[in-house]
Amino acid sequence: YKCFGCGEGGTVFNFLMKQESLTFPEAINVLAEKANIKIDVFDKKGKDQGANILFKVNEQATRFFVDMFLKIQEGKRSRDYVSSRLIDDNSIRKFRLGYAPNRWDSIVSKTKEWGVNTQLLERAGLILRKQDKCYDRFRNRLMFPIFDSQNRPVGFGARALDNSLPKYLNSPETPIFSKSKTLYGVNLAKDSMRKNRKVLIMEGYTDVIIAHQNGIDWAIAVLGTALTRDHVRMLRRYCDKAILVFDADTAGQKSSERNLDIFIEEDFDVNIVLLPRDYDPYDFIVKRGKQRFLEQVEKAYDFFSFKVKLSERKWDMSTVSGRSSAIDDILSTAMKIPDVLKRDLTIKRVAEEMSIDEQLIRNHLTKFNSLKKGQIGIKKSHDQIASKVNNTKSADYQVEMTILGLMINRNDLIKKIETDIGFDSFINNEILSIAKGISEIYSRNGQVQLSDIFPMLDSSEMGRDMVNTISQQESMEESLMVGHADAGEKMLKECIQYIRKKKNRKSLEQAKKKMSDLHRSKGSEQEVDQILSGFHKKSMTFHSLKKSG
């Protein structure tokens, strides 16, 4: 596709990644599913990770729990509870609420019917094993299936319907479920988030369900854990602004402040709704209505105003020590703002709000300088590394991507690449892993197709670069085929020349260093002659390569 208005263009993969905010591997899986093409999941050790099997098992379990909720007498208690919470039939269907029967083997007994074994059910987190006996993890609980952004069931939240503890129980960490990377309701909220460019973050399943039921369909929830950087980076795919909804009890908790700090550190615009005492989002929407709730959202605090509000609760602002502690508290967050201009404006606000001379505040900031210097030092070294990577990307990275493209487009060149270049020449570990994977598939099957490498692509950046490389080489498809004018071999020759030059340059530098070291240590004449002779040979090789290149 190509947009002549904004200049955006690419393949069907790029389009889906842009339109649906997907990573490259996610886009591949979506398109493969639509085309009914099976893609085997392949990890770096060549083992089947079985993610698709776990999704299928969770889907079977979701359907089972839904049936138990709707169809059996035992599920009446869960239905009555949901009804008492004013959750309507449409929301029950939309969020696929279910019921786990009060039995030890409801899921265990499904192995034959579902065509799975107990090891797989255990791996999915649906059952537990003790002394070679298996039993259901979830019993007599209202079930909240948890879906990823592609609407695949990754795990479950479960609320006890009796006095069992814990009151809420989540699936354990599995190959497809991690609380630190998953958000409840993101599958249903993502379109609205993308449209409105903002997200409402709540704390409970019923908060989100009742919000959606009232048309506030850009609400999601964390899964009983603090927000993480992975959460924030996922949200960045869909929106630019987060609105955290706190009730009066949780607003002052350390976890709430940490949630705020993560958004600040990630330079993600964040506001905070502080609900009146004795109200959580569910209660407020049910008792006071959608409109009043949205009014609360409209007058949400920015991070600075919220920190001031919290400080007034935590410290006695009528005392010198209280005001001093409050200022330190606010500045500790302000100093985490990565944007220099925003940070400077925030410091000005602190001085104005606290009625203190701005220069005094800036002098006081020396307390935080050691911390900030540490952060800047880390960031500087990270930037230096990133800069090196970006500089080599125009040469080393592109050469290695070209070699990958040739291995896929020209299977007949794979052996030549193995012998004339060798895997030890690759710098990028992900490219090295893919190249080895291609070599293994070729050795096993005698051919490698583009679809074979999709499961090996871990990062979205690598996916995009791979798509671009393949797209560029597609324009030379005929000349890349065996028996035609051989642009493929010419490209490979250029890559080999580049890598050999680089190796020889490195050898020359090492030889120079050895000569310098020997000179300083006054080495023997024989040693000096040997190094000079080696240096001369390497120099000749380097210059001959330079001429031929």
Secondary structure, 3 states (H helix, E strand, C coil): CECCCCCCECCHHHHHHHHHCCCHHHHHHHHHHHCCCCCCCECCCCCECCHHHHHHHHHHHHHHHHHHHHHCHHHHHHHHHHHHCCCCHHHHHHHCCEEECCCCCCCHHHHHHHCCCHHHHHHCCCEEEECCEEEECCCCEEEEEEECCCCCEEEEEEEECCCCCCCEEECCCECCECHHHCCECHHHHHHHHHHHCEEEEECCHHHHHHHHHCCCCCEEECCCCCCCHHHHHHHCCCCCEEEEEECCCCCCCHHHHHHHHHHHHCCCEEEEEECCCCCCHHHHHHHHHHHHHHHHHHCCEEHHHHHHHHHHHHCCCCCHHHHHHHHHHHHHHHCCCCCHHHHHHHHHHHHHHCCCCHHHHHHHCHHHHHHHHHHHHHHHHHHHHHHHHHHHHHHHHHHHHHHHHHHHHCHHHHHHHHHHCCHHHCCCHHHHHHHHHHHHHHHHHCCCCHHHHHHHCCCHHHHHHHHHHHHHHHCCHHHHCCCCCCHHHHHHHHHHHHHHHHHHHHHHHHHHHHHHHHHHHCCCHHHHHHHHHHHHHHHHHHHHHHHHC
